[in-house]
Amino acid sequence: MSLATWRSLSPRDRALVAVAVLVDGSDSKLYLECDAERAEQLKRAADELCSLEVDARVAFVGTVLRLALEEGE
């Protein structure tokens, strides 16, 4: 996974991609492409996240969501 792609996303978009991948896996790109402004960036991030092994992906998604909650406090 490219950290440059991931770091280019806002914390909100990181959480959005993380939830989409957690819920729908590789189909998450279908939902993320509906974003009129950031579709390509979100789909690329989801594709890269889906390329991780399942165990690593779930751990990473958990970390992303925890960080998003901490930033929201």
Secondary structure, DSSP 8 states (H G I E B T S, - for coil): --HHHHHTS-HHHHHHHHHHHHHHGGGHHHHHTT-TTTHHHHHHHHHHHHTS-HHHHHHHHHHHHHHHHHHH-
